[in-house]
Amino acid sequence: MDRSGDAEFEGAQFDPGAMLWVRGVDYMTGWREATQVVEELGDALTAAGVDVAGAKIQAVSASDGSGVLRLELPTAAAREVAMLARAAASKWRKAG
């Protein structure tokens, strides 16, 4: 799995030339936060048993400066995530 926090992932660098800049918007803070969450999400998917081979998670900054993750999954992995989400939702409804 490609993660923006990994050294070998080419998208790990913040590319200031890849976006329009608005004066006064702190893009770096959002991007840094998103970079930290990339690791959390990747670890959670792995811990849940999702086959993350071929998955890509990239940290970016939105136009308002907030952090955003872009997640790209192979179809089989997306089905696993959907199944896990449905199972978790079902448990939460029963518990509530």
Disulfide bonds with the S-S distance in Angstrom:
none
